[in-house]
Amino acid sequence: MTLQLADPRALRDAFGAFATGVTVVTAQDADGKPIGFTANSFTSVSLDPPLLLVCLAKTSRNYTTMTSAKHFAVNVLSESQKDVSNTFARPVEDRFALVDWQTGAAGCPILANVAAWFECALEKLVEAGDHVILMGRIEAFENSGLNGLGYARGGYFTPILASKAVSAAAEGNIELAAVLEHHGEVLLIGDEILSLPSCDGKEGSPADILRDYLEELTGLSVTIGFLYSVYEGKSDGKQHIVYRAFASEGEPRNGRFLKPDTLAKAHFKTSSTADIVARFAVESQLGNFGVYFGDETVGTVRSVPAKAAQP
Ligand SMILES: Cc1cc2nc3c(=O)[nH]c(=O)nc-3n(C[C@H](O)[C@H](O)[C@H](O)COP(=O)(O)O)c2cc1C
């Protein structure tokens, strides 16, 4: 594709193909108040001297404070910290009231239960278009050994979810389903009682089987995205593996594309389907998609953790 400067969204989406971790960058303002924002632009730069960088948007409410602070910290979120990422990416009034944290040696907030953290002296500020690059010289760090939270194409992913799906597939007796999207709408099957399109898993790659099934069902061309949910159905004893998927233009020959936020009163085939659609409605408004694993009743599929949902 030739570069279309008129379409920054397309460029952002293409940048999003590069899978990253997620960090929360923190500092202290002149009054000693903690500040912080979610960033996936973190890059390790040099071992000797120990340097890292992160890019800060000039539109950030923290721009002036962050660029005048002498120190900042980068907290690499662990796989259970999707809610922390959302808290520090939304205009929450007191983000630090919603997380456990303590102060590092140079005064920067260090969040609890992160995969790693680095406390840095601001080495250099580099002008970079609509962002500024904060280069930091690492003065202290810790590596907890926890798995990091992943982020790609606007969605979170975790190593645990992927391995859970692989072992579910190996155990057999799986049902594959899709949150099949088209222009923010989701394909639902049925008139009175709605369900997500689903098929039995069999030998072979779950993503390929599901794509072939969805293409046959809808007559549209389908791309399979990230895992959205993996859970064990207590009533049917099956492992359910749900993917996000994307349909090409056109009318589906089965089912209907419906706006998820208009379905609060709809009847769904199972409570898990209702939970998944409700969660999708919330997450598509935020533009952040999570992953979930568990079973139908333990750790029920949630939209956004209550803490993060507070204004
Ligand atoms: C996964 C993710 C990664 C992000 N990465 C960055 C980033 O690298 N730099 C940035 O300036 N904003 C980034 N953002 C957006 C900011 O977190 C968001 O705009 C936040 O509200 C800024 O807060 P502030 O205005 O209080 O500073 C990211 C958001 C998410 C969800």
The ligand as a Gaussian input file, in Angstrom:
#p B3LYP/6-31G(d) Opt

LIG

0 1
 C       -2.085000      -0.742000      24.782000
 C       -1.933000       0.758000      24.738000
 C       -0.714000       1.306000      24.386000
 C       -0.529000       2.684000      24.369000
 N        0.699000       3.186000      24.057000
 C        0.918000       4.507000      24.114000
 C        2.225000       5.035000      23.894000
 O        3.174000       4.312000      23.653000
 N        2.403000       6.373000      23.996000
 C        1.363000       7.222000      24.297000
 O        1.596000       8.440000      24.396000
 N        0.103000       6.758000      24.493000
 C       -0.137000       5.423000      24.427000
 N       -1.381000       4.917000      24.670000
 C       -2.477000       5.847000      24.922000
 C       -2.431000       6.419000      26.331000
 O       -2.285000       5.422000      27.312000
 C       -3.745000       7.177000      26.601000
 O       -3.907000       8.171000      25.618000
 C       -3.788000       7.778000      27.962000
 O       -5.113000       8.221000      28.224000
 C       -2.860000       8.946000      28.121000
 O       -3.097000       9.451000      29.401000
 P       -2.762000      10.949000      29.790000
 O       -3.410000      11.824000      28.769000
 O       -3.334000      11.082000      31.178000
 O       -1.277000      11.031000      29.751000
 C       -1.600000       3.549000      24.695000
 C       -2.844000       2.995000      25.045000
 C       -3.000000       1.610000      25.068000
 C       -4.330000       1.017000      25.470000

